[in-house]
Amino acid sequence: SFDYSQIELRILAFLAQDKKMIDAFEGDLDIHRLTASQVFNVNVNLVTPEMRRLAKTLNFGVIYGMGPAAFARASGLSRKEAEGFIEEYFKTFAQVRDWQEKVKSELRQKGYVENLNGRKRWLPIEAERAAINMPIQSLAADIIKMAMIKTNKYRLLLSIHDELLFEIEDDKVKDVVEDIKNIMESVYDIGIPLKVNVKVGNNWGKMQTV
């Protein structure tokens, strides 16, 4: 099992060129703990599991253009608390908001948005949430498809979201795992390391991290 780690957040960091987010990924930091420490204004070592959970919800919510009402429902916070969290988030990652506004402006001007590979999606002007998501999610999909093509000499069983599942003979696992991991992590250059988490097992239900 080869699973791209937080690929959409890494793409967001690259597209927005947000220095704090880029530094976190280049330093192999826990982006959700970092976000929590910034939003709650506490040392990263003092972040609790609940703080991290809220930050994770917010990090992935931003990719989908989540507003205060949706974040309040997803997190269990009040509308006012959700507004405060989102405000603090964009203070921390200011370039992310700038990039989102740029995408919305381009949608209003052109009637479509596109990813770095030129893939376009025509949208009604009011579909701003979909517009914000498209350049991120479509590029992630492109990267995964490219990884599938580059690893086609191996037996691919399934693709599940950001994960590829291969069947490998026991005596070839070590070499094949290293090759597939290297291919997937280098298949597309976004200027930020692509990280792939690998698990191995005799069946899908008994996978263990390697």
N, C-alpha and C positions, 0 to 999 in steps of 0.2 A: 504494500500500500504506500503510494507516494502522494502526499497531500501538501499542496501549496499553502504556506502559512501566511494568513492575513494578506493575500495577494491584492485584494481590492483596496485595502488601506495603504499598501505600499504604492499602488498606482496613484491613489489620491495624493499622497505625499509628493510624488514625482510631478504630477500634472499641476498641482498648486505651487510646487517649489517651496513648500513650507519648511523652513530650516529646522525648527524644533522637531518636527515629525521625521524629517530625513535623518537628522542626527540620531534619533532614537532607533531607527531601523539599521543605520550603519553601525551603531554601537551594540546591536542585538539586545536592546532593552525591551522590557515588557511595555508595549505601547499603552495598554489599558491601565497599568499601574502609574505610568507617567502622566497620563491624562487625569487620572483620579487625584494625583498629588497636586497638579496644577489647578484643577477645578475646586478642590477642597482646601487648597493652600496649606498643605501639610507636607512634611518630608516624605519621600517615596517609601521609606522604611516603615512609616506609620500608616500606610494605606491598608484598610481592612478589606476583607473579602466583599463586604457589602458595597464599599466605596468602589472597588474594582468592577463589581457587577454593573453598577450604574454607569461607570465610565465606558465599559464595553458596549452597553446598550446605546450610549450616546455616540461613540465612535462609529459603530455600524449604521446607526440611524442617520448620521450626517451624509453618508453615501447615498441614501435614498431621499434626501431632502426633508427629513423628518422635522416637523414643526413642534411647538410646545404642547399642543393638544395630544398629538400622537405619542410624544415622548412621555407625557404624563401617564397615558394609558399603559404604555409598555413598562414603565419603571415603577408605577405605584405612587409617584409624587403628585403633589397638587399642581395645578396649572401654573401658579405663581412660582413654585419651586422649580418646575421644569423650565420656565422662562429664564430664571436665574442661572441654571446650569448651562443652558445653551449660550447665554450671554458670556459667561466665563469661558466656555469652550472657545468661542470665536475671538476672545481676547488673547487666549493662549496660542491658538493656531490662526492668526489673522489672515495669512495668505490663502487659507482654505475658503474663507468667506469671499475674498477678492476673486478667487478663481470661479466660485459659484456665480457671482454676479456677472462675471465675464461670459460664462456659458449662457446665462439667461438673456444677456444683451444680444449675443449672437443668434439665439433662437428668435428673438423679436425681429432681428434684421433679415435673417435668411429663411426662417421657417423650418430649419432643420438643425441638428447637431451632428458632429462627426467625431470619430476617434482618431488616434494618431495614424492608423493605417488607411484612413480615408473612408471607413465604413460610415454611412450616413443613416440617420433616422429622421424622417419628416414627422413633425409633431405640431399640434395646434399650439398657438402662442401661450395658452393658459397652462400647458402641461409642463410646468417648470420643474416639478419633482422628477419626472421621467427624464427631462433634459439633463439634469444634474447627474443622474445615475448612469445615463447611456455611455458617455466617454470612458467611464471607469469599468462598468460591468462588461461592456462589449470588448474592451481591450483584454480584460482578464480571460474572456472566452476565447479570443484569438490566440492568446499565449498558450492556453491549455490545448487548443486544436493543433498548434504548431508543435507542442511537445508530443502529442499523439503521433503526428507524422514523423517526427525525428526518431521516435522509439519504435517504429513499426516493424523492426526486425525481431522484436520480442512479442510474446503473446499477451495482448491486452484483453482483459475480460470485461471490465466495466469502467465507465467514467461516472463519478458521483460528485456533482458540484465542482470543487477544486481538487478532487482526488482521482488518481488513476490506479486501478487495481490490475496487477499482472500475475500470471502464473509462470513460475520459474522452477526449473529442476533443482532439486536439493543441492547437488554438487556444484551448481553454478551460481548460487544465490549471492555470495560475496562479491564476485566480479560484476555480475549483472546489476545488482543494487547500486554499486558505485557508479557504473556507467549511466544508468537511467537517471540517477540523482544529479549527476554532472550535466547531463543533457537538459534536464528540466530547469535547472538553476541558471543555465547559460543560454537558453533558447531565445531570449529576447532581452535587450539591454534597456532598462528604464533608469539607469544611473543609480539605482538602489539595489542592494542584494535581494534576489529572489531566494526565499528559503523554502526547502522541501523537507517535511517531516516524514521519516520512513518507519514503517512497521512491517514485521515479518511473522508469519504463522502458517500452520498447516491448513488452516481454513480462516475465513473472514472473521469468524467469531472468536478466534484465539490469537489475534495479532498482538505483538509486543514490540515496543520501540527499540530500534537498534541505533 
